[in-house]
């Protein structure tokens, strides 16, 4: 059975595992709507950069 010739150091082990982490979404507070949204995405109410760009279901029925 194969056995490593040398012990893997803490530094090498941590370099290899450096990419294993949780990804936190980049959320920003939108002042115009008062809710959080992903940056560079349209808010759930259809606003983007202070402009109405998407008609939502509630606005389309009214």
Phi, psi and omega in degrees: 000138184287136178232134180298141182288329180228156176288138176284125183289162178300321182296313179296319180296318181288329175295320181291325182266008185295334182272353181273099181202170177279141175261122180264126179294146182276089182266141177229149178276125179267114185291325184292326181256341180077025179223167179271148178210162174288141180294144182065026177231156176286139180288163180300336179274000176091015181262145174212121182054039176082002180246145176279114184246341182228132175279123178273170182297321181294320180286328182289327181284330184283000000 
